[in-house]
Amino acid sequence: MQLVRTGSLVMWNIKNSQDYGCMGVVKSMQTDGDRCVFIVLWADGSLTDYSIGKININNIKVVKF
């Protein structure tokens, strides 16, 4: 499993997506019940929250920890 923490540089990693290769920074991490959620500030200015599972299935790639 790839590690992620606040400040990690991440990339959208779905090759068939028009957003493939888009970069973002993990702005914060939160615990939502029994799951870990991280918030990404994408280069286009949007904020999106993801469960840690998105990294586990490789939809989001940690570029720089």
Secondary structure as the mmCIF struct_conf table of DSSP 4:
data_model
#
loop_
_struct_conf.conf_type_id
_struct_conf.id
_struct_conf.beg_label_comp_id
_struct_conf.beg_label_asym_id
_struct_conf.beg_label_seq_id
_struct_conf.end_label_comp_id
_struct_conf.end_label_asym_id
_struct_conf.end_label_seq_id
TURN_TY1_P TURN_TY1_P1 THR A 6 GLY A 7
STRN STRN1 LEU A 9 TRP A 12
TURN_TY1_P TURN_TY1_P2 LYS A 15 ASN A 16
BEND BEND1 SER A 17 SER A 17
TURN_TY1_P TURN_TY1_P3 GLN A 18 GLY A 21
STRN STRN2 MET A 23 ASP A 32
TURN_TY1_P TURN_TY1_P4 GLY A 33 ASP A 34
STRN STRN3 ARG A 35 TRP A 42
TURN_TY1_P TURN_TY1_P5 ALA A 43 ASP A 44
BEND BEND2 GLY A 45 GLY A 45
STRN STRN4 LEU A 47 SER A 51
TURN_TY1_P TURN_TY1_P6 ILE A 52 ILE A 52
HELX_RH_AL_P HELX_RH_AL_P1 GLY A 53 ASN A 56
TURN_TY1_P TURN_TY1_P7 ILE A 57 ASN A 58
BEND BEND3 ASN A 59 ASN A 59
STRN STRN5 ILE A 60 LYS A 64
#
